[in-house]
Amino acid sequence: MKRALLAAAACSATLWAHTGEPIAPHDLWSAWSFDPGVVIPLLLSAWLFSRSPGIERWRAACFWAGWLSLVFALVFYIR
């Protein structure tokens, strides 16, 4: 029990280690940056997946959900 509390305390301290303010939802469109090393592979993977025939709907939904989470994590970030 003591180890679990110690681990939780250590993890919570690292969560507060970042600097800056969180981005406001209305500033999301102005906060993105075009990094060709990130944007081009994302667009290429989307294009290649969209050209793949015979993919079930649930697999396509899983791909697009993961792809969108990568876009938000890699493209929309605080500078």
C-alpha positions as CSV (number, residue, x, y, z in Angstrom):
1,M,0.0,0.0,0.0
2,K,2.8,2.4,0.8
3,R,4.5,1.7,-2.5
4,A,1.3,2.5,-4.4
5,L,1.0,5.8,-2.6
6,L,4.6,6.6,-3.2
7,A,4.2,5.8,-6.9
8,A,1.1,8.0,-7.2
9,A,2.8,10.9,-5.5
10,A,5.8,10.6,-7.8
11,C,3.6,10.5,-10.9
12,S,1.5,13.5,-9.9
13,A,4.7,15.6,-9.4
14,T,5.8,14.9,-13.0
15,L,2.3,15.9,-14.3
16,W,2.9,19.5,-13.1
17,A,6.4,19.7,-14.6
18,H,5.4,21.5,-17.9
19,T,5.5,25.2,-18.3
20,G,3.0,27.5,-19.9
21,E,-0.7,27.7,-20.1
22,P,-3.0,25.2,-21.8
23,I,-4.3,26.3,-25.1
24,A,-7.8,27.6,-25.3
25,P,-10.2,25.9,-27.7
26,H,-10.7,29.1,-29.8
27,D,-7.0,29.3,-30.4
28,L,-6.7,25.8,-31.8
29,W,-6.6,26.9,-35.4
30,S,-3.8,29.3,-34.9
31,A,-1.7,27.0,-32.7
32,W,-0.7,24.4,-35.4
33,S,2.6,24.4,-37.2
34,F,3.4,22.8,-40.5
35,D,6.4,20.5,-40.0
36,P,6.9,18.6,-43.2
37,G,8.4,15.6,-41.4
38,V,5.1,15.2,-39.5
39,V,2.4,16.5,-41.9
40,I,3.6,14.7,-45.1
41,P,3.7,11.2,-43.5
42,L,0.3,11.7,-41.9
43,L,-1.2,12.8,-45.3
44,L,0.6,9.9,-47.0
45,S,-0.8,7.3,-44.6
46,A,-4.3,8.7,-44.9
47,W,-4.1,8.6,-48.7
48,L,-2.7,5.1,-48.7
49,F,-5.4,3.8,-46.3
50,S,-8.2,5.5,-48.3
51,R,-7.0,3.6,-51.4
52,S,-7.0,0.2,-49.7
53,P,-10.0,-1.9,-50.9
54,G,-12.1,-4.2,-48.8
55,I,-11.6,-2.9,-45.3
56,E,-14.3,-3.5,-42.7
57,R,-16.0,-0.5,-41.3
58,W,-14.8,-1.1,-37.7
59,R,-11.2,-1.3,-38.9
60,A,-11.6,1.9,-40.8
61,A,-13.2,3.6,-37.8
62,C,-10.3,2.4,-35.6
63,F,-7.7,3.7,-38.2
64,W,-9.3,7.1,-38.5
65,A,-9.7,7.5,-34.7
66,G,-6.0,6.7,-34.3
67,W,-5.1,8.9,-37.2
68,L,-7.0,11.9,-35.8
69,S,-5.5,11.4,-32.4
70,L,-2.0,11.5,-34.0
71,V,-2.9,14.7,-35.9
72,F,-4.0,16.4,-32.7
73,A,-1.0,15.2,-30.8
74,L,1.6,15.9,-33.4
75,V,0.3,18.9,-35.3
76,F,-1.7,20.9,-32.8
77,Y,0.6,21.5,-29.9
78,I,1.7,24.4,-27.8
79,R,4.8,26.1,-29.2
